Amino acid sequence: MTAVAAETATRGLVEIHNVHKSYGGVEVLSGIDLTVQPGEVVALLGPSGSGKSTLLRTINHLESVDRGSVTVDGELIGYELRGEKLQELREREILRRRTQVGIVFQNFNLFPHLTALENVTEAPIALKRLSTDDARELALGLLDRVGLADKADAYPRQLSGGQQQRVAIARALALKPKVLLFDEPTSALDPELVGEVLDVIRDLAQLGTTLIIVTHEIGFAREVADRVVFLDAGVVVEQGPPADVLSNPQNPRTRDFLSKVLG
């Protein structure tokens, strides 16, 4: 295999091994093992409190882990191995590695004092990845890609929720991450705005970006995901192709959840 082929083959590989996380003595993640292949689209499903969002946030080290490890293309995010122990890195190094993993939150988290264009260019410029002119060119292209070329100079307050979320997606893409995480990206939107955001994510899935999506949109998961992973009480209960897990779940907890969600 050539070096280029090898690099392509490992771009965006996420490996989660025996991850544990507790808050105040309550274990939220109880030994999660999960591998996401480069270019794979994984939908994380489960009831509230099952650990979905916490798991997502451990992947880019917005949450530390108590035990276990998370790597992207073999590189630890947030830690380095010293002997047999993981040591947390300094903040600057954490930020450098975190740029490999973009995240889109349910509440957009745009800077209100910046235009859509400025929200997208801010990180590449601040991290000295691109010149101002190059960052602007990239951002305009990304805004066009999410259908907002005409909103570059608009401030978040002038945009609908769906438009704000699409700007947030463009912002996450500006650092060209290997992996893109979505934490219930449509849950804060009015129903009529959900489709425009899902359309953008659908397009990303077709481009071969590694996507891990926490969602309650069962129909979307069925259509877009390569694999559905069902979590409950901090463990992976069931996983497999959407047609199998969503239409013929084997675990009673999965069946119970889907019967409530799907009515």
N, C-alpha and C positions, 0 to 999 in steps of 0.2 A: 504493500500500500504506500502511495506517495505521501510526503509530508502534508501536502495540501488536502489530499483525500482523508488522511488521518485526522487533521484538524477539523474538517467538515463533519466527519463521522462522530466526533466527540463534542461538538458544539451544542451546549444546552442540555447536557446530561445531568440530571438531578438525582442524587443518591441520599436518602434519608435512612439512617441506621439507628435503631433502638433509641429513639428520641423520647425523653421524659421531660415533663414540665409541670411544676406545681405552683399554685398561688395560695399563700396562707395555709399550707398543709393539705390543700385539696389538689390532687393530681389531675391535671387537665389533659395531658398527653401521657399515655401509659405504655411506652415502648413501641412507637410507630416505626415500621419498616416499609419503605416505599421507594421504588425507582421509577423515574420518568425519563423516557428515552428522548433523544434530541428530535425536535419537531413534533412530539406527541402532544395531544390536547387531552388533558385530564380534568374532569369535573369532580369536585369534592362536594358530596351531598351528606346531609345528616341533620338531625334536630338541633335547635338552639342549645348551646352549651356542650356540643359534642367534641369541640376542639378544632373545628375546621379553620377558623380565622387564626387561632394561635399557631396551628401547624404552618399555615401560609406565612405568617410573620417570622417564624424561625428560619425559613429558607433564606431570607435576606438579612437575618440577624436584627430585625426590629424587636424580636424577643430572643433572649438568651435561652439556652437549654440547660437543664440540670444534669442530664446524662445523654450520651449518644452523640451523633455527629450529623452534619448536613454538608454535602459538598456539591459544587457545580463544576463539571468537567474535572473532577478530582481535587479541586481546591476548596479548602475549608473557608466558609464565610464567617468572619468575626473571630476566628481562633487560629492558633497554630499549635502544632504538636511538639511538645518539649518532653523528650523521653517518652513516657506512656501517658502523659497528662496533657489535656487541652488547656492552653492559656489564652485568655482574651487579648486580642490585639489592641494597639492604640487606636484612638478614634480616627486618625487620618487614614490608617491602613484599612480599618473597617469600611470607611467610606469608599476607598478605592475599590475594594472587592465588591462592595454592595452595588456598584454601578453595573455589575454583570446581571443583576436581577432587578428589573423594573417592577413597580407595584402600582396598581390603580385601586384607590379606595372607594368605598360606597358614597362618601360625602365630598368627593371631588378634590378638596384640599388645595384649590388654586390660591395663588396670592391675589387678594382682592385689589391691591394697588397697582397691579401690572396688567397690561393688555394680554389678550390671548397669545399674541406673538411673543411678548416678553416672558410670559410664563413658560413657553416652550424653549426659548433661547437661554434662559437664566442658568440652568445647570451646565450645559456645554461650555458656556463662557466662564462661569465661576470656577469650574474644574480645569480650565485652560485646555480643553479638548479642541476647541475651534476658535478661530478669530470671530469678531463680531459679525463681519460680513458673511463668513461661511456658515455661522450659526443661524443667521437670518435666512439664508438661502435654504438651509436644511429645514428650518421651522416652517417656512412658507410651503415647502413641499409636503411636509407632514400634515399641516392644516388642510391642504388641498386633498390629501389622501383620506382624511376623516370627514371631508365634505364641508369644511369651514374656511375655504380660501377667502371668502368675502367678510369674514369676521376677525381678521387678524388684528385690527385696531380696537376691537370691542373689549370692554372690561367685563369681568365675570358677572357683575350685577346686571349687565345688559344682555346676558345670554340665558337661555332656558336651561333647565337642569340637564337635559340631554346634550345640549351644546357644550355645557361646562364639562360633562363627563368625556365628551369626545376630545376636548382640549386636553384634559388630564391624560387621555390615552396617547395623544400626540406628544405630550411632555415626557411620558414614560419611554416612548420610542426614541426620543432625541439622543439618548446616550447609547443607542444601539445595543440594548441588553441581549444576553444569550437566552434569558428566560423572562417571561412576563407573567406576573401574578395579578389576578383580579379577585378582590374581596367583595363579593356580592355587588357587582358594579351597577346593577339596575334597581337595587332595593330602595334607594332614596328618590326614585323617579316616579312621576305620574305615569299611569299605565300607557297613555298614548305616546310617551316618549321612550319607552323601553325598546321598541323595535329598532330605532335609529342607532342605539348603542350596540345592540346585539348584531346588527348588520356589520359594524366596524370590526367587532371581535371575530365574526364569521370570516371576514376578508383576511384578517391576520392568520387565522387557522389555516387558510388555504395557501398562505405564503411560506409555511413551514416553520413558523416561530414556535418554540416550546411554550405552551400555555398551561397554567394551572389555575382553574377557575372555581372559586367558591360561589355556588349559585343555588337558588331555589327554582330557577326556570327549568323545569323538567323537560319540556318540549325542546328547548334549546340544547340542553345536555344530550338529549337523544339524537339530535340532528348533527351537532358539531363535534362532540367529544369522541376520541378514539377509545377512551376508557372512563368508566364511572367508578369512583371509589366512595364507598359509603362508610362514614365514621359514626360511632356512637360511644359515648362515655370514654373518649380518648383513645379508642382502638379502631383499627381497620376491621370492620365486620365482614365486608363483602366487596369484591371488585371484579370488573370484567367488562366486556363490550356492552355498550348501552342497551342493545337489543336484549341481552341476557339479563342484566341486573334490573332494568326498568320494566321489562315485560314478564320476566320469570324469576324473580328474586328467590334465592334459596334460604336465606336467613330470615327467621321470623321477625327480627327487629327491622330489617329492611322492608319486609312486606307490610308491617304495621305502619311504618313511616310513609311509604308510598300510598297506602290506602287512604291515609289522612290528607296527604298533599293532593292526590289526584281525585279525591272524593269517591 
